[in-house]
Amino acid sequence: MSSKILITGGTGYLGRSLTKKYLECTDDPILLLIRAKNQIDFQNKTENLNREFGFPKNRVTYFNFDLSEEKPLGEIDAKTIKLIIHTAAITRFDVNQEDAARVNVQGTAKLLQFADTCPSLEQIGLLSTIYSSGLRAGSIEEKPLSNELGFANHYEWSKWELERSALEAFAHLPFSIFRSATIIADCDNGQVTQYNVFHNTIRLIYQGLLTLLPGKSETPIYLVTGEFVTNAIFNILCLAPHENQRIFNLAHTKDRSITLGEIVEIAFEVFSKDEHFSKKRISKPRYIDLDTFNIVINQIDSFGSGSMRLAIASMQPFVRQLFIAKDIKNGQMAASINPYSDPMEREIITRTCHFLLRTNWGKSFSAVN
């Protein structure tokens, strides 16, 4: 009986990326879990994934599952699983607490309950975020975190709760927790196929809708590429010595990262070469404190345009993090993926801004391929 790698979140960004990595670097069969509304949706998604993976013959088996179900993995043969990588989650910063708890916390618990029945299981990888540290400033070690300072949103809370419940209720299982920084590009060339609050904020700057920017210019911002996260997870799970209950911050340290102010400067350097942007004579945003930002929100709710309300709403669940100076430590991660090379964050951000501008934030992406 062949031993399989089970990956959840098969249609998600990291789920697909990790599947490709295991297809390229191993001979292991993969059981890829995806969520589909019905059989037609399931067939469409599996066909699209097969095309993306290059139709790997007899390597990938698909399974339709929903973490909201009582036993979402009940039909899977536990005896065939040797490795589980859990990427399925709601990752929106504006998610409500009920949905975040149902999918990110309770869904993970169901997965770990299934893992407890797998006799040949060697390792489990659980995806989290560096923002499971919530509103904590200062040193963020690769250790369990407390919650006394609270969180900026329910997504952050749910990832902290995922970590806490795994460490307390499933400490006997061989899992590792991977806290990822914000992914801004697929790789060092700046290509983007998944958009998030970083790209939305850069677009607001380009459109001139962000004249007032909440945050401190000196706040460090932790950014990585999808390739970096994928390679780190693969190397740690496949190549590093097996240890239980490990925590890895998949981020670069403070001295190797970039600040909010530097990101704004880079964006303006790139956009200043665009004729449309130059004609509008857009000024760099002025930094404001949180109280002022809340006043601005109230004014926009009453008198602002629809586009302005949407722009501010996209940032609101995350803005408190733009005032918090975290000092991310990554010693365990760096030691486990030796050699660990210095990131070229300024260059990657510059290329990413060029890509966003050239493709109109993905709308013309097909034209450049």
N, C-alpha and C positions, 0 to 999 in steps of 0.2 A: 504494500500500500504506500503510495507516494506521499511525502510530507509536503504540505502546501504553505504558502505565505498568504495570510488573510489580510487584505487592506480594505479599510472602510473609507467611505467618501470617494468612491471611484470616479465620479464626475467632477469632483472638486479640483482645485489647482494642485495642491500637494499630493492628493491621492493619485492623480494622473502622472505627475512628475516622478513620484516614487515607483509607480508601476513600470514606467519606462526604464528607470534606473535598474530595477531588478531584472527586467527582460534583457537589458544590455549586458549586465555584469554577472548574472547567475544562470543556471539551468533549471531553477526551481519553478514548479507550476504555481500559478497565482490564482487565488480566489478573490475576485474583486466585487465588493459590495456596493451597489448603487441604489438610489431611491428613484422609483418611477411611479407615476400616477396610475398606470394601467399597463396592460400587455403591449399595446401599440407603442406607448412611450418607452417602455423597457426595451423593445426591439430597436427603436430609433436610436436610443442612447448607446446600446451595445454595438450597433453598426457604426456609429460615429467614432466610438472608442477603438474599435478594430481598425478603422482607417487610420486613426491617429497613431496607433501602436504598430502599424505596418502589417496587420493581419498575422500576428504570431501564432503559428499553427500549433494547436493543442497546448498552448502555454497558459491561456487566460480563460477561466470559467467565471461567468457572471451570476450574481445572486441579487435578487430584489429584496431590500429590507428597509424597515422603517424603525428608527430608534424609539418611536412613540409606542410601538406595539409591546404587549406584555412580554413576549418571548421572541424578539426579532431574529434570533439566530437558532431557533429551535429545530430547523430542518437541516442544519449543517452537521456533518459528521465530525465530532470533536476529535476523534482519533487521528484525523488526517492533518491537523494543524500543528505546525512547529514554530511559527512566528506570526504575531499579530501587530499590525501598525494601524493605530486608530486616528484617522484624520477627520472623520465626519463630525461636523459641528455647525452651529449657527455662529457666524463670525461678525455679524453686523453690530456696530457700536450702539445702535438704537433698538436692539432687541429688548422686549419686555422681560421681566423677571420670570414669569411663568414659563414662557417658551425656552428661555435660557436654562432654567432648571430642568425642564422636561427632556430636552435634547442633550445639552452639554453635560449635565450632572447625572441625572437619572439614566440617560442613555448609556453613558460611560459605565455606570455601575452594572447595567445589564450585560454589557460587553465583558466586563471583568468577571461577572458570575459565570458566563459561558467559558471564559479562559480557564476558570478554576476546574472545569470538567475536561480539559484537554490533556491527556496523559503524556503526550510527546512535546508539549510546549516548552520552548527554550527561552523565548524573550517576548516582551510586549513593549511597543513604543507608543506613548501617549503624547499627543500634540497639545501644547499649551502656548502661552504667550508671556513675554517679559512683563506685560501689564497685569499679570496675575499678582504683581507686587502692588497694585492699586495706587493709592496716593502717597505711598512711602517714597521719601527722598533719600539721598545718600546711597550707601553701599547696598547692592542687591546681589547677595551671594547665591551660589548654586545649592541652596538648602531650602527646607520648608519655610514658608512665609507665614506671618501673622496677618490678621485683618483689622487691627485696632484703628487704623487710619482711614478705613473705608475705601471706596472705589469710585471711579469717574462714571461708570455705567454698569449695567447688569452683565454685559459680556465679560468684563474683567472679573467681576465677582464669580461668575459661573466657572471660569477657568481656575480661580483660586480654590473654589469649593471642589472642583474635580480633583485637583492635586491633594487637598486635605483628605477627602474621602478615600482616595486610592491609598494614601500612605497609612491611614488609620484602619480601614476596613479590609484592605487587600494586601497587607504588608508581606504576606507569605508568597505573593506572586512575583515573578522575575520581570518587573517592569522598569522602564526608564521614562522620565518626563523630559520632554524637549520644549523649552520655552523659546519661541521664535520672536525675533524682532520683526518690524514691519517690512514686508517684501515690496520693493519698489520696481523691480525689473526681473525678467526671466534670468538674465545673465549679465556679464560685464558690458555687453554691447548696448545695453539700455532698452532692449525690446521689451514691451509690456503686453501681456495677454490677460492679466487680471488687474482690475482697477479698485482702488480703495481710497481712504481719506487723504492719503498723500497726494494722489493724482487729482482728486477733486479740489483740494486746496490750491494746488499749482494752477489749475484751470481758473479758479476764482481770481487769482492774481492776474492771469493773462487777460481775463475779461474785464478787469478793472472793478470788480464787485467786492474786493476785499481791501478797502481803503483803511480800515481799522482792523488790526490783527491782534487777537488776544494771545498773550504769552510774553515770555522774556526772550530777547534775542540771544542770550547766552545759554539758554536751555539746550542740553545735548539731546539730539534726536538719533535714535538707533534704527538704522536701515540696513537691509541685507538683500541679496538676490535670491530668487527661487533656487537657482543652481547651488548656491552655498548651503542653503538649508537642506536640500535634498542630499547633497554629498555628505554633509555632516551626519545626518541621520543614518544613511547607508553605512558609512565608515564605522560609526559607533556600534550599530547593531550587528554588522557583519565581521568587522575586522578587529575591534577592540576587545579586550578580555571581558567576559560576561560577569557582571555584578548586578545585584538587585537594588531596587529603590534608588537609582542614580538620578540626579537632576542636572541638566545641561542648559545653560543660557546660550542659545544660538544667536549671539549678537557679538559685535566687536566692543572692546572696552572703550571707556570714555575718552581716553587720549587718542584713540584711533577713529573716533566717530566725529560727527559734524554737528554744528549748532543750528538752531532755528534761523538765526540771522544769516548764517552762511548759506543756507538753502535758499532764502529769499534773494540774496545777492547773486547766486548762480542762476536762478530763474530769470532775473532781470538781465543778466549778461546774455543769456541765450535769446530771450524774447526781444531785446533791443535791436537785434539784427532782422527782425520780422517787420516788413513794411506796414502791415495792418496795425501791429502793436505800436510802432513808432508814431504813426499818425495820430493815435488817440492820446499821446503824451501822458500816459498813465504814470502816476507817482508811486514810489514804494510805499507800502502800507505803514501806518504809524502804530506802534505797539501800545496796547491798552491793558489795564488790569482787569481782573475778573468782574469786579463790581461795575465798571464802566461797560464791559461787554454785556452784562445782564440788562443794563439800562438801554443799550443799543437794541437788544433783542426785543424788549417791550415796545420800543418806538417802531421798529420794523414790523412787528405784529400788527400795529395799529395803522401805520401809514406807508409801509414799504411795498414795493412791487412784488409780484408773485415770484419772479426769478430771484430777487434778493432774499425773500423768506426761505425759499428752498436752499439757497446757498448757505445761509447761516444755520439752518436746521441740520445740514449735512455735517457741520463742524461741532455743533453744540454738545453732543454726547462725549466728545474727546477733549474739549479745550482745556480742562483743568490739568491735563498732563503736560500742556505747553508751558506751565509755570513751575514744573517739578524737575529738579536736577537729580536724576538718577545716575548712580555710578555702577554700571553693570560689570560684574566680575565673571570671567569665563575660563578660569584656569582648568577646570575639569574638561570642558569642551576642547580647548586648545591642545591639551595633552593627549586627547583621545583621537585627534584627527591629524596628527603629525605627518607631514609638515604643515603648520598653520602659517599662511602668508598674510602680510599686511594688505588690507583692503585699500583700493584707490577710490574712496568715497566721492571725492570731488569730481573725478573723471566719470564715475558711474552716474552720478546725479546729472552732470552736464549732458551725457549721452541720452539719459532718460528724458530730460526736458526737450532735447532735439527730436527724439522719437515722438513725444506727445505732440509737439508742434507740427512736425512733418505729416503725421497721420490724423491730425485733428482729434486727438485723444481716442484713437482706435477706429474712428469712422472710415478712414481711408487706408486701414491697415493692409487690406488685400492688394492695394495698388502698389505697395512697396515690397511685396513678396514675389 
